[in-house]
Amino acid sequence: MKKFLDKDFLLETPAAKKLYHEYAAKMPIIDYHCHINPRDIAEDKRYSTITEVWLGGDHYKWRQMRTCGFQESDITGSKDSDPYRTFEAWARTLPNLIGNPLYHWTYLELKNYFGVTEQLDASSAKRIYVKCNKALAKKSMSVRGIIDKSKVKLICTTDDPVDTLEWHDKIAADKKCKVKVLPAFRPDKAFNVDKKPFAGYIKTLEKVVGFRISKFADLLKALGERIEFFASKGCKVSDHGLDYAVYQEASEKELDAILAAGLKGKAIDVADGDKFRTAVLVYLAGEYAKRDWVMQLHYGCIRDNSSKMMASLGPDTGFDAVGDTRGAKALANLLDAFERKSTMPKVVLYSLNQNDNEIMGTIAGCFQTNGTFPQRIQVGSAWWFNDHKSGMEKQLKDLANLSALAGFVGMLTDSRSFLSYARHEYFRRILCNVIGKWVDRGEVIADYRTLGRIVQDISFNNANSYFGFGVK
């Protein structure tokens, strides 16, 4: 019987072991998409308990604790809640999660950051809690210490167009900070005209840019100014969260009318919302292309499905799900419009519904033709509900079947926790195991010089080149 979490964890063949230990393991990390707070890096935050760093905002864990029957007071709690009680609830949850990626991530994080290798359950919870808290008290376990320990070279946060980026300025000015931290432009609130926060958000945007937004052209001007501001801070990445792939044509007159309705808080139907989103995205694509930014498109999620819990806890608290997406043709038309109406930027596509892998892979292949950059349209890593072992394997195999796996930009954390860098190790082990099994079955030439380079490129080099980060 193979030992759990040994040095060859998830590596099933000699080729897989060689590729991981000799090539992948040594590579540093670029985290080009996450949701961590740049203020925590600027202030080099310290954590008093493992609960704070591990469970404070992790809706992945919250979701499974609810599934296993724990009360909300034991999960999200309140400012006065006992942090050990939440930790113990997670310890009691974990043994039920065999086969879930959280099971693997938990044990990787305990081992890599705290030196804990025993089973976490109700009987060991107190002992492990005390040991982890003692480790967190060490100087080396501040936020920057954790980042250094994880060999992270660059982080892209997720930032709204109205953000001041003051914490990025402070990080950039701090010569003691080893990691490079860049903003990423996330303009969802500016194009979701059919959602309640829109009117209030536009008022905030007006204050930031210093002029009134009453016409669609005004909105584009405002976004253009904020893009230029972000570019001045080193931004090279944008991200966009869509419910589904959109494409609806509209005239300037229609867009002005839709904007006017949105500013008044009027109900806007789906078709008009999609017209508005399409027009904004086409404009943004052109602006990104001018600056050689990468445009990420995330879609396929249905969000905040429990209205009761949305009212109680707000968004991003564990009540989202995989959507049945509508639209291969819409995605194709949207990319075609980028190419037709301006200049196609580099684009990374993600769908929360893994049934879209083949759709994204084949549509991406239709827009690789301008010769400016290899694999400029990417199918991104297995996202969110798919970043488990079988989901990653499927994404890698689907990408290999339909495109060029060697050009893939690799893993991201998409996380709010500084301990989530263990997911890069998880991904690399799975990547090496997929390729290693091909080698051992005689499906791939056992040329380790080539295969090792491919593994290292997917682990680090491709993202560094594709996004233009220039990390050394």
C-alpha positions, 0 to 999 in steps of 0.5 A: 500500500502506498503511503499517503502524501509521500514524496511521490504523492499523485505520481504513478509512474517512473516518468511522472516522478522524474518529470516532477522531481527533476523539473517541475518542483524547482520552478517558482510561482507566478499567480496571475489571478487571485483575490488576495488583499494587497493591503495584507502584503503591504502591511506584511500582515501576521495571523494570530490563529490558523483559523484566521488565515485558513478559514477566514474567507474560504468559501470552499471550506464553508460550503463543505462544513455546511454540507456536513451539518455544521451551524453557520455560527460554527462556520462564518460566526462573528467577530466574537466567535471562538476561533478554535470552535471554527477550526474544530468544525473543519477538523470534524468535516475533513475526514468526510471529504475523501475524494474532494480536493479540499482533503488534499489541499488541507494536508498539503498546506499542513505539511508544507507550512506547518510541518504537520503530517498527522491526520486532522480530525476531532481527536487531533484538532486541539493539538494541531491547532496549538502547533499551527498557532505556534508556527504562525507566531514565528517571524517567517510566517508573516504574509510575506514570509509565506509568499517567500516560502512558497517561491512566489515571484509575482502576484496579480490581485483583482481590482475594480476600476475605481480603486486608488491602487494605494496599496500597490504603490506602497508595495512597489516603494518598499524595497524590503518586499521581494514579491512583485505585486501588480493590479488586474483590471476587473470592470464587471460593475461597469458593464452589468447595467441590469444589476442593482448596484449599477447606478450607484457604481456609476456615481462612484466612477463619476467622482473618480474620473471627474465628469458626468456619465450620461451617454455610452461614449462617456462610460467608455471614456471613463473606462479608458482613463482608468485603464490608462491609470492602471497601466501606469501602475504596471497592470498587464491583466484584465478579468471579466466575470460573465454569467455566460458568453454574450454577443448582441449587436446594438446601435449607439442610440440603443446603448444610450437608452439602455444606460439611461434606464440603468442609471435610473434603476429601471428593470432591464431585460436580458437582451438589452443587458447582453447588448450593453455587455457586448459593446463594453467588452468589444471596446475594452478588448481594443484598449487591452490590445493597444497595451498588450494586456491579457483579457481573461473571460470567466463564465458559466457560474450561476451566483448567489442561489440562496436568496436567504443566505445572500441577504444574510452573508452577501456574495462570495460566501459559498452559494454559487454553482455551475451553470448550463451555459448558452452559447458556443456561437455567442463566444465565437461571435464575440471573439470575431467582433474583437478581431473585426472591430479593433485588434484581438488582444491575448485572451484566456477563456474559462468556463465553470462548466467543463462541458465547454472545454471542447467548445473553448478549445475549438473556438480558440483555434479559429483566432490564432492567425495573426502571428503576433504571439503563439497561442494568443487565445488560451483555454485557462486552467480548470476553474473553481469547481473543476480544480480537482484531480479529475477536472485538471486531468480532463482540462489538460487532456482536452487541451492536448487533444484540441490545441498545443499543450506545450503553450499552456499558461498553467495554474492560478490560485483564484484564492483569498488565502496565502496558503493556497500556493500549495495548489500549484504543487498539486497541479504540477504533480497532476500535470507530470502524472498525465504526461508521465503516463503517456510516456510509460504507455509509449504514447509520447517519446521519452525525450526528457529534455523536451518533456522537462522543458514543457513541464517547466514552461507550463509551470512558470515560463509560459505565463511569464512570457505570455503576460509580459511580466519579465520576471527573472 
